[in-house]
Every structure is written in C-alpha cells, then in structure tokens.
Amino acid sequence: MKKIISIIISLLFIVSAILPLTSVSAADNMIDLQPDGAVVFVPDFNGMAGIYEPGLLSGTPQADVDPANSNTVTIQTTKDKSASYWGGFIETLPLNETTCYTIYFTATRNGKHSIGLHVDSVYGVYGYPERMKLMNKGSSLSGHDYVYYDKMAMDVPTYDPITGMVTHEYALEVNGVNTTLALYIKDNSGKYVLIDQSLEGTIEFFMADVLGIFFYSYYANHIVTISDCYVVKGLSWGEVVYPETTVAPETTKAPETKAPETTKAPETTAAPETEAPAVETEAPAATNAPETQAPAAPAKSGCGSVISGSALLVVAALAAPIVIRRKRK
C-alpha cells in the first residue's frame, strides 16, 4: 500500500509538470512570426532533410541539379506524353485558411518547350513561352484556358535571335484564405503583370496542408531550367478577401405578464375556547447543538492554482519516500 501511494504521488507530479507543455499557441509557429513580404523559403533542390525532399511524384521526370548552384534544376520528361511531377512539400510552410504565399521562379528554355509548377499534387500552372494557363492535374482549371501574351498586349521577353533561348520570370500567388491562384509574368519594363487568376470557389480546397513545389512536364525532350526560386510570405499584389462575420439578430424581449390576483378567503369565526386541564410538565433542558465549522472556500483556479498544486505535489513526492522510510524503522 505504501509503495502504491508513493508511485501515485510521483505520477501526479510528472503529469502536472507535462500538462503545461501540451498547450502550444498558434503564434509559436515560425511562419506567424514573419512579416508579409519576407522570404520564408529558398529551396535546395538537392534536398533539405525534414524540410524539403524533392523526388519523383509520378511519370518519368528527369531532374538535374546544377552542381554549382543547388537552387537551379533542369527538368525534362524521358517518355513522351507522360504527366511527370518532380518536387516535394515544404514541411515548414502550412497551407490552410490563414496562410498566403507568393512563389517566384525563373524558367529558361530553348524552343517552344513547356513547363509547369504545382503547389500540391493537383493545382498549379503550365504553359509555353508564348502562353500559360491555370491547371487542375493535367487539364485546364475549370473556366480557364491558355492566355496568349500577344492577344493580351503584354510586352514580355521573346526568343533571343542568336541563342534561340527565352527566359521568363514568374510569380504564383497561392491564397489559402480564398483558395485561389494567380499567375504573373515580368514584362520588358521589369514590372510583373497578371496573366490569369482563379475565382473563389473554383478550387474547393488545396490537396495538402503544407505548400508544395512540384515541377510538371509532359512532352519528351522539352528541356527547361528553373532558377531563382523562392517563397515570400503573403500576396505580392493580390488581395485577400476575408469572410464577413455575421452578428446574431437581437431578440425582442417577451412582454411581462402579471400574475392574476388571488381572492382572499372569507374569514371564519373562531370556535369557542375550551380550557384544557392544567398539567404541569417540566420541559427537559435544551442541549446546545454542537458548533459546526463552515467548509473552507475552494482554491481559486488559474495559473496560481496550477503552480500551487504542482508545488504541493513536489513536496508530497519528495516527502513520501522519507515518511515511508521513517515508518519502516
């Protein structure tokens, strides 16, 4: 019995010490401590253990990381018309109804080669040097098709006449609050212009609870080099539309009802008094009721009570073995 009491006291002490650690505020998340516009992630395409570990998701992609710059990777599909995804999830960047990001990346290609970038295993963007579109897996996002730059009067970089290469700088806004995507391209004046954006409700929800960077390719020998890739917290140009909070309508006070007055019972005449025979009896002496002491008020709950309880458990835990040893003598 003594051993059981000692073990119980020790367990209570351990539990009281652990419980405060199990309540972690959302503000402790590292991303919450960063201001909007801050660079919160720069991928190392060789892999970052436990943070970003890119690899094969599907298809037959080939990814060659630049040995001189691990933020540069060349992507192509080895089998023609194979929906190939290569990349990974960023475990440190939650994607939910409170987070927004902008992914920047540069695509350099020879000829009319295609490339895409997805933020999860389903939604993203894809296209060619002269056009891009929003994607749902391997198809266009509902209600969205290719946007041609020349038809939209966008002054964007074109092929270099000597090398035949073309380089475009993109920015993809990922709005977790409204579950939308918006794609931008930098024009020849150095300004990012909007290519296309989804409407709220088109994407019901993203397919992952953390942000992903997956490169998508489809045709064989479409070689594209991705460089200068990084993630910024918040939307660089777009606007977050927060849902309106509804206020419950005021309820009207029920009218006061007055209880009906009770009628007074008629007075009855008292019966004639009869005198009972006198019998002298001595009442027994009254005994005083034992005094009872009011129970002590319960201890106040809160941080103080937790600390006091923990302190009491510490004393009890430390004292328990001593008491037992003394009783054994």
C-alpha positions in Angstrom: 0.0 0.0 0.0 2.8 2.4 0.9 4.5 1.6 -2.4 1.3 2.3 -4.3 0.8 5.7 -2.6 4.4 6.7 -3.4 4.0 5.7 -7.0 0.7 7.6 -7.4 2.2 10.8 -5.9 5.2 10.6 -8.2 3.0 10.1 -11.3 0.8 13.1 -10.4 4.0 15.2 -10.1 5.1 14.1 -13.6 1.7 14.8 -15.1 1.4 18.2 -13.5 4.8 19.1 -15.0 4.0 17.9 -18.5 0.4 19.3 -18.9 1.5 23.0 -19.3 3.8 22.0 -22.2 1.0 20.4 -24.2 -0.8 23.7 -24.8 1.1 25.3 -27.8 -0.2 28.6 -29.2 -0.6 29.0 -32.9 1.6 32.1 -32.5 4.5 29.8 -31.8 4.5 28.8 -35.4 7.6 30.2 -37.1 5.7 31.5 -40.1 3.4 33.6 -37.9 6.4 35.4 -36.6 7.4 36.5 -40.2 6.1 39.8 -41.7 4.4 39.8 -45.1 6.9 40.2 -47.9 9.6 38.3 -46.0 11.4 35.5 -47.9 10.4 32.4 -45.9 11.9 29.6 -48.1 14.7 29.1 -50.7 14.7 25.5 -52.0 17.9 23.5 -52.2 17.0 21.1 -55.0 19.5 18.5 -53.7 17.1 18.2 -50.7 16.8 19.5 -47.2 16.3 16.7 -44.7 12.9 17.0 -42.9 12.1 20.3 -44.7 12.1 19.8 -48.4 13.0 16.5 -50.0 12.2 16.7 -53.8 11.8 13.5 -55.8 9.6 11.6 -58.2 5.8 12.0 -57.6 4.6 10.5 -60.9 5.6 9.9 -64.5 9.1 9.7 -65.8 10.8 13.0 -64.9 14.5 13.7 -65.1 15.9 16.4 -62.8 19.5 17.5 -63.0 20.6 19.9 -60.2 23.3 22.4 -61.1 26.4 21.3 -59.2 27.4 25.0 -58.9 24.0 26.2 -57.7 21.6 23.9 -55.8 18.8 26.4 -56.4 18.9 25.6 -60.2 17.5 22.5 -61.7 16.9 21.3 -65.3 13.6 19.4 -65.8 12.5 17.2 -68.7 10.3 14.1 -69.3 12.1 11.0 -70.6 8.9 9.4 -72.0 6.7 11.4 -74.4 3.3 12.5 -73.2 4.0 11.4 -69.7 2.5 13.5 -66.9 5.6 13.9 -64.9 5.9 15.6 -61.5 9.1 16.1 -59.7 9.4 18.1 -56.4 8.2 17.9 -52.8 6.3 19.5 -50.0 7.8 22.3 -47.8 7.1 20.9 -44.3 7.7 24.3 -42.6 5.1 26.2 -44.6 1.5 25.4 -43.6 -1.1 25.8 -46.3 -4.5 26.5 -44.8 -7.3 29.1 -44.4 -4.9 31.6 -42.7 -1.8 31.4 -44.9 -0.9 33.1 -48.2 2.4 32.8 -50.3 4.0 34.0 -53.5 6.3 31.6 -55.3 8.9 33.2 -57.5 10.8 31.2 -60.2 12.6 31.8 -63.5 12.2 29.5 -66.5 14.8 29.4 -69.3 14.0 27.2 -72.3 15.1 26.5 -75.9 12.4 26.5 -78.5 8.7 26.1 -77.6 9.3 23.9 -74.6 6.7 23.6 -71.8 6.9 23.5 -68.1 4.5 23.7 -65.1 4.6 24.3 -61.4 2.1 22.9 -59.0 1.5 23.8 -55.3 0.2 20.4 -54.4 -0.5 17.1 -56.3 -3.4 18.7 -58.3 -3.4 22.5 -58.7 -0.9 24.8 -60.4 0.1 26.4 -63.7 1.5 25.2 -67.0 2.5 26.5 -70.4 4.9 27.6 -73.1 7.0 30.7 -73.9 4.0 32.5 -75.6 1.2 31.3 -73.3 0.3 29.9 -69.9 -2.7 28.6 -68.1 -4.0 27.5 -64.6 -4.1 23.8 -64.1 -6.2 21.0 -62.5 -4.0 17.9 -62.6 -3.2 17.5 -66.3 -6.1 19.6 -67.6 -7.1 23.3 -67.6 -8.7 24.6 -64.4 -12.5 24.9 -65.0 -13.3 28.1 -66.7 -9.6 28.8 -67.7 -7.7 28.2 -70.8 -4.4 29.4 -72.3 -3.7 33.1 -72.1 -1.7 34.3 -75.1 0.5 37.3 -74.3 0.3 38.9 -77.7 -3.5 38.8 -77.6 -3.4 40.5 -74.2 -1.0 43.1 -75.5 1.6 42.0 -72.9 5.2 43.2 -73.7 7.1 40.1 -72.4 10.5 38.8 -73.4 10.8 36.7 -76.6 13.4 34.4 -78.1 17.0 35.6 -78.3 17.7 35.6 -82.0 21.2 34.3 -81.5 20.8 31.6 -78.9 17.2 30.8 -79.5 16.7 30.8 -75.8 14.0 32.7 -73.9 13.9 33.5 -70.2 10.7 34.4 -68.3 10.3 35.4 -64.6 7.1 34.2 -63.0 5.3 34.7 -59.7 2.5 32.5 -58.5 0.3 33.7 -55.7 -1.2 31.0 -53.5 -4.1 32.3 -51.5 -5.0 29.9 -48.7 -7.7 32.1 -47.3 -9.8 32.2 -50.5 -8.3 29.0 -52.1 -7.2 30.8 -55.3 -4.2 31.0 -57.6 -2.9 34.0 -59.6 0.0 33.9 -62.1 2.1 36.9 -63.0 5.0 37.4 -65.5 7.6 40.1 -65.6 7.4 42.2 -68.7 10.2 44.0 -70.6 9.8 47.1 -68.3 10.6 45.0 -65.2 7.0 45.0 -64.0 5.0 41.9 -63.1 1.7 41.7 -65.0 -1.2 39.4 -64.2 -1.6 36.5 -66.7 -4.7 34.8 -65.1 -6.3 34.2 -61.7 -8.9 31.9 -60.4 -12.2 32.9 -58.8 -13.1 32.0 -55.2 -14.9 28.7 -55.2 -13.4 27.3 -58.4 -10.8 25.4 -56.3 -12.7 23.9 -53.3 -9.6 23.2 -51.3 -5.9 22.5 -51.8 -4.9 18.9 -51.6 -2.2 19.3 -48.9 -1.9 21.0 -45.6 1.6 22.3 -46.4 2.8 24.2 -49.5 4.5 22.2 -52.3 6.8 23.0 -55.2 6.4 20.4 -57.9 7.6 20.9 -61.5 5.4 19.4 -64.2 6.4 18.3 -67.7 4.6 16.4 -70.4 6.5 16.1 -73.7 9.8 14.3 -74.1 12.9 16.5 -74.7 11.2 19.6 -73.5 14.2 20.8 -71.5 13.6 23.7 -69.2 15.9 25.1 -66.5 14.4 26.5 -63.3 16.4 29.0 -61.3 16.0 31.9 -58.7 13.2 30.0 -57.0 12.0 31.3 -53.6 8.8 31.8 -51.5 7.6 35.0 -50.0 5.0 35.2 -47.2 1.8 36.9 -48.3 0.4 38.0 -51.6 2.7 40.3 -53.5 -0.1 42.1 -55.5 -3.4 40.3 -54.9 -5.9 41.0 -52.1 -7.2 38.6 -49.5 -11.0 38.7 -49.1 -11.8 37.7 -45.6 -15.2 36.2 -44.9 -17.7 38.5 -43.2 -18.7 37.6 -39.7 -22.4 37.7 -39.1 -23.9 39.2 -36.0 -26.8 37.4 -34.4 -30.0 39.4 -34.6 -31.3 41.0 -31.4 -34.2 39.1 -29.8 -37.2 41.1 -28.7 -38.0 41.0 -25.1 -41.1 39.0 -24.2 -43.9 41.1 -22.8 -44.1 40.9 -19.0 -47.2 39.0 -17.8 -48.7 39.9 -14.4 -49.9 37.0 -12.3 -53.6 37.2 -11.5 -54.5 38.4 -8.0 -55.7 35.7 -5.7 -59.1 36.2 -4.0 -59.0 36.5 -0.2 -60.5 33.6 1.6 -63.6 34.5 3.7 -63.0 35.0 7.4 -64.2 32.2 9.6 -65.5 32.8 13.2 -63.2 31.3 15.8 -64.6 28.3 17.7 -65.3 29.0 21.5 -62.2 28.5 23.6 -62.1 25.5 25.9 -59.8 25.4 28.8 -57.8 22.2 29.0 -56.9 20.9 32.4 -53.7 22.2 33.6 -50.9 19.6 33.7 -47.6 20.9 34.9 -44.7 19.3 33.0 -41.2 20.4 33.1 -39.6 20.7 29.7 -36.3 18.9 29.5 -33.2 21.2 29.4 -32.3 22.0 25.9 -28.9 20.8 24.8 -26.8 23.1 22.8 -26.2 21.9 19.2 -22.5 21.2 18.5 -20.8 24.0 16.7 -20.1 23.3 13.1 -17.4 25.0 11.2 -18.1 26.2 7.6 -16.1 24.4 4.9 -13.1 26.3 3.6 -13.7 28.0 0.2 -12.4 26.1 -2.8 -9.0 27.2 -4.1 -9.1 29.7 -7.0 -8.5 28.1 -10.4 -5.9 29.6 -12.8 -2.1 29.7 -13.2 -1.7 30.2 -9.5 -3.6 27.1 -8.5 -1.6 25.1 -11.1 1.6 26.3 -9.6 0.4 25.7 -6.1 -0.8 22.3 -7.0 2.5 21.4 -8.7 4.4 22.7 -5.7 2.3 20.7 -3.3 2.9 17.6 -5.5 6.6 18.3 -5.5 6.6 18.4 -1.7 4.4 15.3 -1.4 6.6 13.5 -3.9 9.7 14.4 -2.1 8.3 13.7 1.3 6.6 10.4 0.5 9.8 8.3 0.5 11.1 9.9 3.7 7.8 9.2 5.5 7.8 5.6 4.4 11.4 5.1 5.4 10.7 6.5 8.8 7.7 4.3 9.3 9.8 1.3 8.4 12.3 1.9 11.3 
